[in-house]
Amino acid sequence: EPEVTQTPSHQVTQMGQEVILRCVPISNHLYFYWYRQILGQKVEFLVSFYNNEISEKSEIFDDQFSVERPDGSNFTLKIRSTKLEDSAMYFCASRGTVNGYTFGSGTRLTVV
Amino acid sequence: TQLLEQSPQFLSIQEGENLTVYCNSSSVFSSLQWYRQEPGEGPVLLVTVVTGGEVKKLKRLTFQFGDARKDSSLHITAAQPGDTGLYLCAGVSAGNNRKLIWGLGTSLAVNP
């Protein structure tokens, strides 16, 4: 069964530092996503990516966030200057068919 | 703004009992998905319901999409301890991006 792989599984960073969360989507999928889940809250959409560009982003995805697909396999989420409120589980997902979402296991980001 | 309300938030039952989880919205979705999430893992897609009134079965799990495509339910028959976990519903927005709007989840505990 093809998987979406996320690294690292845990990341602790100091406030104001930059972090890069990495994802390897399923190879023949065309749509890529980042979602996040703050403890005790709903999963929230951050951004979708298609054809090498952002196709939609939420209000959460401000100038501090960026995504990149640098080499055709990796899909990264960068947070330039982390804030305490960025602490959350970040999930990468990819989609091939109309409804066929596959999620990674997530990166738990803790900002201290 | 599209919102999904899921109930109940917590459910603790004995092995062999039946249960129903509800997912309600004031908005129409193009389709609705149910996921199961284990601790420390990403959501795993169980089913997608697309047509109003549609019923899908997955072993002891029965999923129904409301006629107006605004609500859905998950019914588990004769629950087993292996059914323990977090069940999430997610509405699929219209358009090519098909971003997901999530409910808060139902944490189910099935006691032997």
HADDOCK unambig.tbl for C-alpha pairs under 7 A between the chains (distance, minus, plus):
assign (segid A and resid 41 and name CA) (segid B and resid 104 and name CA) 6.53 0.50 0.50
assign (segid A and resid 42 and name CA) (segid B and resid 102 and name CA) 6.27 0.50 0.50
assign (segid A and resid 42 and name CA) (segid B and resid 103 and name CA) 6.25 0.50 0.50
assign (segid A and resid 42 and name CA) (segid B and resid 104 and name CA) 4.71 0.50 0.50
assign (segid A and resid 43 and name CA) (segid B and resid 102 and name CA) 5.89 0.50 0.50
assign (segid A and resid 45 and name CA) (segid B and resid 99 and name CA) 7.00 0.50 0.50
assign (segid A and resid 45 and name CA) (segid B and resid 100 and name CA) 6.81 0.50 0.50
assign (segid A and resid 48 and name CA) (segid B and resid 97 and name CA) 6.80 0.50 0.50
assign (segid A and resid 55 and name CA) (segid B and resid 97 and name CA) 6.97 0.50 0.50
assign (segid A and resid 91 and name CA) (segid B and resid 42 and name CA) 6.83 0.50 0.50
assign (segid A and resid 103 and name CA) (segid B and resid 42 and name CA) 5.67 0.50 0.50
assign (segid A and resid 103 and name CA) (segid B and resid 43 and name CA) 6.21 0.50 0.50
assign (segid A and resid 103 and name CA) (segid B and resid 44 and name CA) 6.85 0.50 0.50
assign (segid A and resid 104 and name CA) (segid B and resid 42 and name CA) 5.49 0.50 0.50
assign (segid A and resid 105 and name CA) (segid B and resid 40 and name CA) 6.92 0.50 0.50
assign (segid A and resid 105 and name CA) (segid B and resid 41 and name CA) 4.41 0.50 0.50
assign (segid A and resid 105 and name CA) (segid B and resid 42 and name CA) 4.21 0.50 0.50
assign (segid A and resid 106 and name CA) (segid B and resid 41 and name CA) 6.57 0.50 0.50
assign (segid A and resid 106 and name CA) (segid B and resid 42 and name CA) 5.89 0.50 0.50
